[in-house]
Amino acid sequence: MARKYFGTDGIRGRTNAHPMTAALAMKVGMAAGQHFLRGDHKHRVVIGKDTRLSGYMLENAMVAGFTSVGMDVVLLGPMPTPAVAMLTHSMRADLGVMISASHNPYADNGIKLFGPDGYKLSDADEEAIEALIDGEIALPPAPEIGRAKRIDDAKGRYIHFAKSTFPADLRLDGLKIVIDCANGAAYQVAPSALWELGAEVIAIGVEPDGKNINDQVGSTAPLTLCDTVVASGAHIGIALDGDADRLIVADEKGRVIDGDQLMATIAGGWARQGRLAGGGLVATVMSNLGLERHLAAQGLGLVRTNVGDRHVLEKMRSAGYNVGGEQSGHIILSDYATTGDGLVAALQVLAEIVRAGAPASEVLHRFEPLPQLLKNVRFAGGEPLDDDAVKRTIADAEAELNGTGRILIRPSGTEPVIRVMAEGEDARQVEAVVDRICDAVRQAAG
């Protein structure tokens, strides 16, 4: 069934343009509230947000929508996405809402919904809510309208939770850590959690003004983090994104360490402790072939999924894995969380460094990644990947790599773009292969 509002990760768009308007946000609140009015208990929804200027507008609109159908609302204020998921479950809420566009610029915003179990909604739930958005929603009589209240200790609850995932026998004393919060949702909780565990904390990206979220800071712009680590003589740098569900790290030399290396570090440590479920980890088709080879050398497996944390989590749950994620740093540790949690993942990485008693550059560089190149080809319409010449070019490229690398070609799910990725032993060969395929796609697309 084609989606009208929900994409791969909730509803997202440019603020004050369809669908990310106050009017639609109110309708989403009404529809989601109506859908989750199940049973005869008093119904509750928790709402968190990041630091975008438009968060005020969308938050108030959703409060109006939820209360109008009889749901009580608990407002958390600026909080990480994983904190909203955790609090939805722990507060026995019927629904959780995160207002955020993650790593996007401030002018964008989005709405993510979580069910009472703290997991993102199923396709069936999203489709049911979409149908209600465009339909007539029955309103209860005046005495049954919901109430809204803001809780002041939400930050403390999440900090306590995050700290509880760090091994009780370890401390961060003696570690100087740079934490980059992207001027986003974790700007208060992440530095506090690290300080409470004993670290010397240098916090950057902690002065949100409504418009500077992800602006030259955070996991998608790690240069500031790297420079600060080197200049301050820190042992490690940690960068989160706008809603703090992603993690990228810089070692003491200022080198960026991506999600593949971090997953390898966590999975290897958990395997040594006998707590790695599934005999390996789950990652997407974009994870480097070097990760797969590194895990195989340790007797661990790698299961690949389509791009998107939803696909990763579905495979983890169905196949019994407890570590999974994406090269971008969206790491899911299902022993602790129902979604990616940048701070919790960072604490597991820090635990490995403390145990090893070695620099981050030694502990976290687990393998040498193979040369990998990704290019995008825009097209106006049609199905260029069905063209015979494109198919021949791809087949020739696969034969040329001859098992020493791999090729991935896929259409984007959000824009008219074909993504062409290749990796292999020889960087020049990889570049030549990608360029040939891109040229063939362009010709087929006219």
C-alpha positions as CSV (number, residue, x, y, z in Angstrom):
1,M,0.0,0.0,0.0
2,A,1.4,3.4,-1.0
3,R,2.1,5.8,1.8
4,K,0.8,9.3,1.7
5,Y,2.4,10.7,4.9
6,F,4.7,8.1,6.6
7,G,8.1,7.5,5.1
8,T,10.9,5.1,6.2
9,D,11.2,6.9,9.6
10,G,7.9,8.6,10.5
11,I,6.6,11.8,8.8
12,R,9.3,14.3,7.7
13,G,9.5,17.5,5.6
14,R,10.2,21.2,5.5
15,T,8.4,23.1,8.2
16,N,5.3,25.1,7.2
17,A,5.1,23.1,3.9
18,H,3.0,20.0,3.4
19,P,3.1,17.7,5.2
20,M,5.0,19.3,8.1
21,T,2.4,21.9,9.1
22,A,0.7,22.6,12.4
23,A,-2.6,21.7,10.9
24,L,-1.4,18.2,9.9
25,A,0.5,17.8,13.2
26,M,-2.8,18.3,15.0
27,K,-4.5,15.8,12.7
28,V,-1.8,13.2,13.3
29,G,-2.3,13.7,17.1
30,M,-6.1,13.2,16.7
31,A,-5.6,10.2,14.4
32,A,-2.9,8.5,16.4
33,G,-4.7,9.2,19.6
34,Q,-7.9,7.7,18.3
35,H,-6.1,4.6,17.0
36,F,-4.5,3.9,20.4
37,L,-7.7,4.5,22.5
38,R,-7.8,0.8,23.5
39,G,-9.3,-0.5,26.7
40,D,-11.1,1.4,29.5
41,H,-8.0,2.9,31.3
42,K,-7.0,6.5,31.2
43,H,-4.9,6.9,28.1
44,R,-1.6,8.7,28.0
45,V,0.9,9.9,25.4
46,V,4.4,11.2,26.0
47,I,5.9,13.9,23.7
48,G,9.6,14.8,23.3
49,K,11.3,17.0,20.8
50,D,14.7,18.2,19.7
51,T,15.8,21.9,19.7
52,R,14.4,23.1,16.4
53,L,12.5,26.4,16.4
54,S,9.5,24.7,14.8
55,G,9.3,22.2,17.7
56,Y,7.2,24.6,19.8
57,M,4.6,24.9,17.0
58,L,4.4,21.2,16.3
59,E,4.4,20.3,20.0
60,N,1.4,22.5,20.7
61,A,-0.5,21.4,17.7
62,M,-0.1,17.7,18.7
63,V,-1.1,18.5,22.2
64,A,-4.3,20.0,20.9
65,G,-4.9,16.9,18.7
66,F,-4.3,14.3,21.4
67,T,-6.3,16.1,24.1
68,S,-9.2,16.6,21.8
69,V,-9.7,12.9,21.4
70,G,-9.4,12.3,25.2
71,M,-5.7,11.5,25.7
72,D,-3.6,12.9,28.5
73,V,-0.3,14.3,27.4
74,V,3.0,14.3,29.2
75,L,5.5,16.8,27.8
76,L,9.2,15.9,28.2
77,G,10.8,18.9,26.5
78,P,14.1,18.5,24.5
79,M,15.0,14.8,24.9
80,P,16.8,12.2,22.7
81,T,14.7,9.9,20.6
82,P,15.7,6.8,22.6
83,A,14.7,8.6,25.8
84,V,11.2,9.1,24.4
85,A,11.0,5.4,23.5
86,M,12.3,4.3,26.9
87,L,9.9,6.7,28.8
88,T,6.9,5.6,26.7
89,H,7.4,2.1,28.0
90,S,8.4,2.9,31.5
91,M,5.5,5.3,32.1
92,R,3.0,2.8,30.7
93,A,2.0,5.2,28.0
94,D,-0.2,4.1,25.1
95,L,1.9,6.1,22.6
96,G,5.2,8.1,22.4
97,V,6.0,10.9,20.0
98,M,9.4,12.4,19.0
99,I,9.3,15.7,17.1
100,S,12.6,15.7,15.2
101,A,14.2,15.6,11.8
102,S,17.2,13.8,13.2
103,H,20.4,15.0,11.3
104,N,18.5,17.2,8.9
105,P,18.9,21.1,8.9
106,Y,16.8,23.1,11.3
107,A,14.2,24.1,8.7
108,D,13.1,20.5,8.5
109,N,11.1,18.6,11.1
110,G,9.5,15.3,11.6
111,I,7.2,13.2,13.7
112,K,8.2,9.7,14.9
113,L,5.7,7.5,16.8
114,F,6.3,4.7,19.2
115,G,3.9,2.1,20.5
116,P,3.4,1.2,24.2
117,D,6.3,-1.3,24.0
118,G,8.7,1.5,23.0
119,Y,9.2,0.2,19.5
120,K,8.4,2.2,16.3
121,L,5.0,1.5,14.9
122,S,4.3,-1.3,12.6
123,D,3.3,-0.7,9.0
124,A,-0.3,-1.8,9.9
125,D,-0.5,0.9,12.6
126,E,0.9,3.6,10.4
127,E,-1.5,2.7,7.6
128,A,-4.5,2.8,10.0
129,I,-3.4,6.2,11.3
130,E,-3.0,7.5,7.7
131,A,-6.6,6.4,7.0
132,L,-7.8,8.3,10.0
133,I,-5.9,11.5,9.1
134,D,-7.9,11.9,5.9
135,G,-11.2,10.8,7.5
136,E,-13.6,12.1,10.1
137,I,-12.5,11.6,13.7
138,A,-15.1,11.3,16.3
139,L,-14.6,13.7,19.2
140,P,-15.6,12.8,22.8
141,P,-17.9,15.0,25.0
142,A,-16.3,17.9,26.8
143,P,-15.8,16.1,30.2
144,E,-13.6,13.5,28.4
145,I,-11.1,15.9,26.9
146,G,-7.5,15.1,27.9
147,R,-5.1,17.2,30.1
148,A,-1.5,18.1,29.4
149,K,1.4,18.4,31.9
150,R,5.1,18.9,31.7
151,I,7.4,16.7,33.9
152,D,10.6,18.2,35.2
153,D,12.6,15.1,36.0
154,A,12.6,13.5,32.5
155,K,16.3,14.4,32.0
156,G,17.2,12.8,35.3
157,R,15.3,9.6,34.5
158,Y,17.1,9.2,31.2
159,I,20.6,10.0,32.6
160,H,20.0,7.3,35.3
161,F,18.9,4.8,32.6
162,A,21.9,5.6,30.4
163,K,24.4,5.3,33.3
164,S,22.8,1.9,34.3
165,T,24.0,0.4,31.0
166,F,27.6,1.2,31.8
167,P,29.4,-1.7,33.7
168,A,29.0,-1.2,37.4
169,D,32.7,-2.1,38.1
170,L,34.1,0.5,35.7
171,R,34.5,4.3,35.9
172,L,35.5,7.0,33.5
173,D,38.0,8.6,35.8
174,G,41.1,9.8,34.0
175,L,39.5,10.1,30.6
176,K,39.1,13.5,28.9
177,I,36.2,13.2,26.6
178,V,34.9,15.7,24.0
179,I,31.1,15.4,23.6
180,D,29.5,17.1,20.6
181,C,25.7,17.2,21.0
182,A,25.0,18.8,17.6
183,N,23.1,21.7,19.4
184,G,20.4,19.1,19.6
185,A,18.3,17.0,21.9
186,A,21.1,15.6,24.1
187,Y,22.8,18.9,24.9
188,Q,22.0,18.6,28.6
189,V,21.8,14.8,29.3
190,A,24.9,13.5,27.5
191,P,27.5,15.8,29.1
192,S,25.9,15.2,32.5
193,A,25.9,11.4,32.2
194,L,29.6,11.3,31.2
195,W,30.6,13.7,34.0
196,E,28.6,11.7,36.6
197,L,30.6,8.6,35.5
198,G,33.8,10.4,36.3
199,A,35.0,11.8,33.0
200,E,36.5,15.2,32.4
201,V,34.1,16.5,29.9
202,I,34.6,19.1,27.2
203,A,31.1,19.8,25.7
204,I,30.6,21.4,22.3
205,G,27.4,21.8,20.3
206,V,25.5,22.5,23.5
207,E,24.2,26.0,22.8
208,P,21.0,25.5,20.8
209,D,19.2,28.6,19.5
210,G,16.5,26.9,17.5
211,K,18.4,27.3,14.2
212,N,21.8,25.9,14.7
213,I,21.0,22.2,15.2
214,N,23.4,20.0,13.1
215,D,25.1,23.2,11.8
216,Q,28.8,22.4,11.4
217,V,28.5,20.1,14.5
218,G,27.3,16.6,15.3
219,S,27.8,13.2,13.8
220,T,27.3,14.4,10.2
221,A,29.9,17.2,10.5
222,P,32.7,15.7,12.7
223,L,35.5,18.2,11.7
224,T,34.8,20.4,14.8
225,L,34.9,17.4,17.0
226,C,38.2,16.1,15.5
227,D,39.8,19.5,15.8
228,T,38.7,20.0,19.4
229,V,40.0,16.5,20.4
230,V,43.4,17.3,19.1
231,A,43.6,20.8,20.4
232,S,42.5,19.8,23.9
233,G,44.5,16.7,24.2
234,A,41.4,14.6,24.8
235,H,41.5,10.8,24.8
236,I,38.4,10.5,22.6
237,G,35.6,12.5,21.0
238,I,31.9,11.5,20.8
239,A,29.5,13.1,18.3
240,L,25.7,12.6,18.4
241,D,23.2,13.9,15.9
242,G,20.2,16.2,16.4
243,D,18.0,13.6,18.1
244,A,21.0,11.6,19.6
245,D,20.2,8.2,18.0
246,R,23.5,8.2,16.1
247,L,27.1,8.0,17.2
248,I,30.3,8.9,15.5
249,V,33.7,8.8,17.3
250,A,37.0,10.6,16.9
251,D,40.2,8.9,18.4
252,E,42.9,10.9,20.2
253,K,44.6,11.6,16.9
254,G,41.5,13.2,15.5
255,R,40.6,10.4,13.1
256,V,36.9,9.6,12.5
257,I,35.7,6.2,13.4
258,D,32.4,5.2,11.8
259,G,29.6,2.9,12.8
260,D,31.1,-0.2,11.2
261,Q,34.2,0.1,13.4
262,L,32.1,0.8,16.5
263,M,29.8,-2.2,15.9
264,A,32.9,-4.4,15.5
265,T,34.3,-3.1,18.8
266,I,31.1,-3.7,20.7
267,A,30.3,-7.1,19.1
268,G,33.9,-8.3,19.8
269,G,33.8,-7.2,23.4
270,W,30.4,-8.8,24.0
271,A,31.5,-12.0,22.3
272,R,34.5,-12.2,24.7
273,Q,32.1,-11.7,27.6
274,G,29.7,-14.4,26.3
275,R,26.8,-12.0,25.9
276,L,26.7,-11.6,22.1
277,A,23.4,-13.1,20.9
278,G,23.0,-14.6,17.4
279,G,26.7,-15.3,16.9
280,G,27.3,-12.0,15.1
281,L,25.6,-8.7,14.2
282,V,23.1,-7.2,11.8
283,A,24.1,-4.4,9.5
284,T,22.9,-3.0,6.2
285,V,24.1,-3.6,2.7
286,M,26.1,-0.4,3.0
287,S,28.5,-1.7,5.7
288,N,32.0,-2.2,4.5
289,L,33.2,-5.6,3.3
290,G,36.1,-5.2,5.7
291,L,33.6,-5.5,8.6
292,E,32.3,-8.8,7.3
293,R,35.8,-10.2,6.8
294,H,36.9,-9.0,10.3
295,L,33.9,-10.7,11.9
296,A,34.4,-13.9,10.0
297,A,38.0,-14.1,11.2
298,Q,36.6,-14.2,14.8
299,G,34.0,-16.8,13.9
300,L,31.2,-14.2,14.0
301,G,28.6,-13.7,11.3
302,L,27.2,-10.6,9.6
303,V,23.6,-10.5,8.4
304,R,22.8,-7.7,5.9
305,T,19.5,-5.9,5.5
306,N,18.2,-3.1,3.3
307,V,19.2,0.4,4.3
308,G,17.3,1.8,7.3
309,D,17.3,1.1,11.0
310,R,13.8,-0.3,10.8
311,H,15.0,-3.2,8.6
312,V,18.0,-3.8,11.0
313,L,15.7,-3.9,14.0
314,E,13.2,-6.3,12.3
315,K,16.0,-8.8,11.5
316,M,17.5,-8.5,15.0
317,R,14.1,-9.3,16.6
318,S,13.2,-12.1,14.2
319,A,16.7,-13.8,14.3
320,G,17.7,-13.2,17.9
321,Y,20.6,-10.7,17.6
322,N,21.3,-8.1,20.2
323,V,23.8,-5.9,18.2
324,G,23.0,-4.2,14.9
325,G,23.2,-0.9,13.1
326,E,24.4,1.2,10.2
327,Q,27.7,2.5,9.0
328,S,26.3,6.0,9.7
329,G,26.4,5.3,13.4
330,H,22.8,4.3,14.1
331,I,23.6,1.5,16.5
332,I,20.9,-0.6,18.2
333,L,21.7,-2.6,21.3
334,S,18.5,-4.4,22.1
335,D,19.6,-5.5,25.5
336,Y,19.1,-1.9,26.5
337,A,17.0,0.0,23.9
338,T,14.3,-0.4,21.3
339,T,15.9,2.0,18.9
340,G,19.3,3.5,18.2
341,D,20.8,5.3,21.2
342,G,24.0,7.2,20.6
343,L,24.8,7.8,24.3
344,V,24.3,4.2,25.3
345,A,26.4,3.0,22.3
346,A,29.1,5.5,23.3
347,L,29.2,4.1,26.9
348,Q,29.7,0.5,25.5
349,V,32.6,1.8,23.4
350,L,34.1,3.6,26.4
351,A,33.8,0.4,28.5
352,E,36.0,-1.4,25.9
353,I,38.6,1.4,26.1
354,V,38.6,1.4,29.9
355,R,39.0,-2.4,30.0
356,A,41.8,-2.4,27.4
357,G,43.7,0.4,29.1
358,A,44.8,1.4,25.6
359,P,44.3,4.5,23.4
360,A,41.1,4.8,21.3
361,S,43.2,4.6,18.1
362,E,44.3,1.1,19.1
363,V,41.0,-0.2,20.5
364,L,38.5,1.2,18.0
365,H,40.3,0.6,14.7
366,R,39.3,-3.0,14.4
367,F,39.9,-3.6,10.7
368,E,41.2,-1.9,7.5
369,P,38.1,-0.9,5.5
370,L,38.2,-1.8,1.8
371,P,38.0,1.2,-0.6
372,Q,34.4,2.1,-1.0
373,L,32.8,4.7,-3.3
374,L,29.2,5.8,-3.5
375,K,27.8,8.1,-6.2
376,N,24.3,9.3,-7.0
377,V,22.8,9.6,-10.4
378,R,19.6,11.8,-10.8
379,F,17.0,10.8,-13.3
380,A,13.8,12.4,-14.6
381,G,11.7,9.3,-14.8
382,G,11.4,5.8,-16.1
383,E,13.3,2.7,-14.9
384,P,16.9,3.1,-16.0
385,L,18.0,0.0,-14.1
386,D,15.8,-2.1,-16.4
387,D,17.8,-1.0,-19.4
388,D,19.7,-3.8,-21.1
389,A,22.9,-1.7,-21.5
390,V,22.8,-0.9,-17.8
391,K,22.4,-4.6,-16.9
392,R,25.3,-5.5,-19.1
393,T,27.5,-2.9,-17.6
394,I,26.7,-4.1,-14.1
395,A,27.3,-7.7,-15.0
396,D,30.7,-6.8,-16.6
397,A,31.7,-4.9,-13.5
398,E,30.8,-7.8,-11.2
399,A,32.9,-10.1,-13.4
400,E,35.8,-7.7,-13.2
401,L,35.7,-7.7,-9.4
402,N,35.5,-11.5,-9.5
403,G,34.7,-12.0,-5.9
404,T,37.2,-9.5,-4.5
405,G,34.6,-6.8,-3.9
406,R,30.9,-6.1,-4.4
407,I,28.6,-3.8,-6.2
408,L,25.3,-2.3,-4.9
409,I,22.9,-0.3,-7.0
410,R,19.6,0.8,-5.6
411,P,17.1,3.6,-6.2
412,S,16.6,6.0,-3.4
413,G,13.4,5.7,-1.4
414,T,13.0,9.5,-1.0
415,E,14.2,11.2,-4.2
416,P,14.7,10.4,-8.0
417,V,18.2,9.2,-7.5
418,I,20.0,5.9,-8.3
419,R,22.7,5.1,-5.8
420,V,25.7,3.3,-7.2
421,M,28.2,1.8,-4.7
422,A,31.2,-0.4,-5.2
423,E,34.0,-1.6,-3.0
424,G,37.0,-3.8,-3.6
425,E,40.8,-4.2,-3.0
426,D,41.9,-1.6,-5.5
427,A,40.6,2.0,-5.1
428,R,41.2,2.9,-8.7
429,Q,39.4,-0.1,-10.0
430,V,36.5,0.7,-7.6
431,E,36.3,4.2,-9.0
432,A,36.4,3.1,-12.6
433,V,33.6,0.5,-12.0
434,V,31.3,3.1,-10.3
435,D,32.0,5.7,-13.1
436,R,31.1,3.2,-15.8
437,I,27.9,2.2,-14.2
438,C,26.9,5.8,-13.5
439,D,27.6,6.7,-17.1
440,A,25.4,3.8,-18.3
441,V,22.5,4.8,-16.0
442,R,22.7,8.5,-17.2
443,Q,22.5,7.4,-20.8
444,A,19.6,5.1,-20.1
445,A,17.8,7.9,-18.2
446,G,18.3,10.3,-21.2
